[in-house]
Amino acid sequence: MIANRTLELDDYLAMGRRHLKSLLILPLVGVVVSILVSFAFSPKYTSVSLVGVERQTVTLLPNAPFIQVTHMVAPSLRERMMALQQRVLSRAQLQTLIGSLGLARD
């Protein structure tokens, strides 16, 4: 039996060599199993988004040698949310959603 002593770098390297297979194989098996499990489950949620882009306007001033581009003033967050709500809850959008989900049946 070995007496109590402090372990040195050589001792740790020897332990690593003795357990090299388990140190390499177990993490590799874990990664492979997790990848296979992730492919076994079908995705549940999909997301679709629509981005509204508004163009800048170009104003031609009479008798001016240059073109002036007027910058759009960004509306407040509340105004943008109200505009987005009106677009989403419009009749055409809701009818498309009802038709695609089959919510209204004869």
N, C-alpha and C positions, 0 to 999 in steps of 0.2 A: 504494500500500500504506500502511496506517495504521501509524503508529509505536506502540510499546508505550506504553499509557496505562492508567490505572485506570478501571474501568467505574463509572459513576454510576447513579443511580436511573433516569434517563431512558433510558439504554442498556438496562437490564433491562426496562423497560416496552415499549420498541420490540421487543425480542426476544419478549416475551410476545404482543404484537399480531401479529407475523409468524407465530407458531406457535400461534395461538389455536385453530384448527380441530383440530389434533392434540392439544392439551391438553384439549379438551372431548370430542372424539369417542372417543378411545382408551379412557379410563376408562369411558365410557358403554357402549361395545361390550363391554368386559370384564365389566361387571356383567350385561348382558343375556345374554351367552354363559354365564356361571356360573349364572344362574338357569335357563336352558334345560337345561343339563347336569344340574343338581340334579333337575329334573323328569323327566329321561330315565331316571334310575335309580330302581328301585322300592325302598321301604324294606325292609331285611332283618330288622330286629329290632323286635319289639313287646314291651311289658312290661305285665303285669297284676299288681296287688298287692291284697292283702286286709288290711285294718286291723282288728285286734281291739280293741274298746273295752269296758272293764269299768265298770259303773256304781258310783257311790258309794252307800253304804247310809245310810238315815236311821233313827236309833234314837230311839224315844219312851221316855223315862224315866218311870216311874210317879211321880205326884205332882210333876212338874216343870212349871213354867209355860212352858218353851221346848222347842224341838226341837233335838236335838244331831245334827249331821252328822259322822259319823266319816270321817276322811280315810283313804284307802287308802295304806298304806305301800308305796312303790315297791320292787318286788323288785330284787335285784341283777341286773346285766347277765347273769351266768351263768345265773341262774334264768329270766330272760326268753328267753334263747337256747335253753335246754332245752325250755321250753314251746313255743316257735315250732317247734323241730325235731320235737317230738311231733305238732304239728298238721300240719306239712307231710308228714311221713312216715307219717301215719295211713293205714290201709287204704283208706278211702273216697277220700282225696285221690289216692293212687297209682293206684287203679282208674280214676278220672276222667282222670288224666293218660295212662295207658296206652291208654284208649279213644279219647281225642282225638288222640293221636299215631299210633294204629294199630300199637302195638308188639306186641300179642298177637294173632296171627292163628290161625284154625282150621287 
